[in-house]
Amino acid sequence: MAHIIVVGNEKGGAGKSTVSMHVATALSRMGHRVGCLDLDLRQKTLGRYITNRQTFLNAEGLELPTPAYLDLPELDQSTLAEGENIYDARLTAGVAALDADNDFVLIDCPGSHTRLSQVAHSLADTLITPLNDSFIDFDLLAHVDTEGTNITGPSVYSEMVWAARQLRAKAGLTPIDWIVVRNRMGAQNMVNKKKMEAAIGKLAKRIGFRTATGFNERVIFRELFPRGLTLLDLRDIGVKGMNISNVAARNELRELIKALDLPNVKVSF
């Protein structure tokens, strides 16, 4: 069976689709077969990213390792069993369609609470939660006191992950390996950064997740989207000199893939 990676939280703008595309493409470039689903049925940023990539490669006559992408299958309501939820059935059908031919199935969730996202979390072998390095985003995981030092209780997203873990336990499945990825870790506000580090460290022990460093804010991510490219593709399209920012971003991706510690993955870029 394919190892299922779910990228999710319930807040937009945290970098879920950027993380999804770079993780999926990195695994593809290392020789793994990767299939992707995008559960944001309206915006489909990951789906657009992969479609843009295929269009660009075809136009340029290039061949680069590319994750497979599948739109969530449409199903006839009349084919469902009594009481079966249409979204559950569509997600199950999508995962089943990708499972046999891939080593990994990566599911990119929307930045809001939906039935699809809820079910996807219960399927996760690895859960990646990108989080901007601010207490606004931290509030997604837990509530803190006015000083930002003491955790007063879990928030709605943590409770959803807890419910997903309970479902997996009842089904006899392996526990979810949950990694909170800290994006946009600027050095300009050291007081906030230290408070965030302390708060995330406390919460990690309390509710059981690992932490990893993700990507800093870089213009190149927005520039690459129309062509569906990632940092790992630059040399292949003729970019001879990598600037300092690009090299740093590539190193961030390498460290993220190492931190995920996915099965049978040896980082080779």
N, C-alpha and C positions, 0 to 999 in steps of 0.2 A: 504493500500500500504506500501511496505517496505520503510524504511528511507535509502536514498542513501548516502553513505560516499565515497568521492573520495579523494584518496591520490595522489597528483601530484605536480610537478614542471617540469621545462625543463632542469634540470641539473642532471647528474648522481652522485652517491656517497653521496647523502644527507641523506640516510637512509630511503627512502620511503618504501622499502619492509620490513625492520625490524619493522618500525612503523606499517605497514599494518598487518603483522602477529601477532604482540603483541596486537594490538587493536582488531582484529578479534577474537583471541583466548581468550582474556580477556572477551569480550562480551559473547562468547560461554560458558565460565566457570561460568558466572553469570546467565546462564539459557536462554539467548537469542539465537534465531535461526539466523545464519549468513551465507550468501552465498557470494562467492568471484569470481571476474573476474580479470584476469591479462592481461592488454592490451599491454605489451611488448611481442609481438608475437614471437620474436626471443629468448630472454633470459629466460623469464618466471620465474623470481626468486621467486615470491610469489607462483606460481603454483608448482614449485619444492619443496618449503618449505612445503606446505601442503601434497604433494605426499610423501615426505620423512617422514612426521609425520605418515601418514597412514601405510606406509611400516614398520616403527619401531614399532608401536603399535601392528600390526598384528604379527610381529616376536616375540614380548615379551609377547603376550597374554594380553595386557593391553587395557583398555577402558578409554579414556580421552575425554572430550568435544572437538570437532574439528569442525571448520568451514567447510561448504561444498564448493567444488571448481568445477567450470565449465569452460572448455575450450570454447573460443569464438566459437559459432556454425559456421560451414561452410554452405554457401548457394549457390544454383544454380543461376547464374546470370540471367538465363532465367525467374526466378520466380519474379524478381524485376519489379516494375512499371517503366514506362518510366522516365528517368532522376533520378531515385533513386540511391543513392550512396551505393555501396556494404558494405562499412564499417559501415555506418549509420545503415543499415539493420541488420548486424551481431550483433552490439552492442545492438540495440533494442531487438533483439531476445534473446540475452543472459540475459539482465535485466529482460525481461518478463518471462523467464524460471525460474529465481530465486525469482521473486517478490512474487508470491502467497504463497510460503512455508517458507518465512523468514521474520524476523523482521527488519533485516538490510541487505543491499547489499553493500559490500565494493569493490571498483574498484581501482586497483593499476595501475597507469599510467606509461608509459616509461619516461626516462629522456631526452626526445627530443620532438619537436613539431610534432605531427601527427594528422591526421584527427580524429582518434579514441579518442585521448586525448582531442582534442578540443570539440568534441560532449559530451564526458563523463563529462567535466566540466559544461556543460549546464544542465546536469541531477542532479548535486550535491545538496543535501539538506545541507550537511556539507562538506566543502572542507578543507582538512588538507595539508598544504604545509611545509614539513620538510626543514630546512635550516641550513646548517653549520654556525657556528658563526664567519663568516669572510666576509669582504667586497667583496671578489670574488663571494661568493654566493649571497650576498645582491644585487649585480649588476643585478641579475635575476629579482628583484622586482623594482629597481629604480636606476637611475644614481645619483652619488653624486659628489661634487666638490673635488678638489685635497686634501683638508684637511679632507675629510670624515665627514663633519659636515652639509653641506647644500645639500638638495635634488634638483637636477636640472631638473628632469623629470621622469616619469614612464618608466619602461622597457617593453620588449615584453611580458613577462608572465603576468604582471599586466594588460596590455591591453587586453590579451586574457580572463582573468577572468572578466574584465569589460564587454567585449562583451558577455560572457556567462550570466552575470547578466542581461544585456539588453534583451537577448533572453527569459530568464525566466520571466522577467517583462511583456513582450509582450504577453506571454502565460498565464499570470495570476497566475503564480506559486509563492510560497513563496521565499523570498530572500535567497541567499546562505549565510550560516554562515561560514565565512572564518577564519580559525585559522592558523597562521604561527607558526610553532613549531621550537624552537631554539635548535638544537642538538650540541653536542660536545662543550659545554660552559666551556672551561678550565679557570682556575684561574690564569694561568701563565702570561697572558698579560692583565693586568687590564686596561691599556689605551685603547687598542683595544676594550675590552669588554664594557667599558663605552661609547665609540663612537658608537658602534653597538647598544647599548641600546637606546641611544638618537636618532639615525637615524631611528631605527625601530619604536620607539614611535611616531616620527613625521609622518612617512609614514602611520602608522596604522590609525591615525586621518584623514590623507589626503585622503586615498583611501578605508578605511573601512574594517579593519580586526582586529581580536583579536590575542593576542599572548599567547603562552604557552611554558613551558620548557619541552624539550624532554629528550633524552638519552645522557649521556656522552659516550665517546669512551671506550668500554669494550671488552676484548677478548672473554668473554662468548658468545656474540652474534654470533661470527663466529664458536665457538665450538658447539653450539646447532643446527646449520643449518642442518648438515647431518642427524640428527635424527628428524628434524622438531619440536623441542621442544622450549618452551619459558621459561622465568623466573618463571612463575606460575606453571610449571610442575615439578620442581626439587624435591619437597618432594614426589610427587606421583611415582617417579621412584627410590626412595630409598635414595636420598641425605638427610642425617640427619642433617648435620651442614652447614648452609649458612654462607659464609664468608662475610666480611664487604662490599665488592664490590657488591656481589649478593643482599644483603639486600638493599643497596643504589639504585641499579638498579630497584628492585621491587617497592621501594617507588617512584622512578621517573615515573614508569608506572602508579601507583595508582594516582599520581597527574595529569598525562596527561589525564587519563580517566575522572577524575573529571572536568578538565578544558574544555574538549570537550562538556560537558553538553548535552549529547545526550538524546533524549526523552525516558522516562520510564526506565532510567538506574540509579540504585543506587549502588555505588561502594561497593563491599563486599569481598575484598581480602586485 
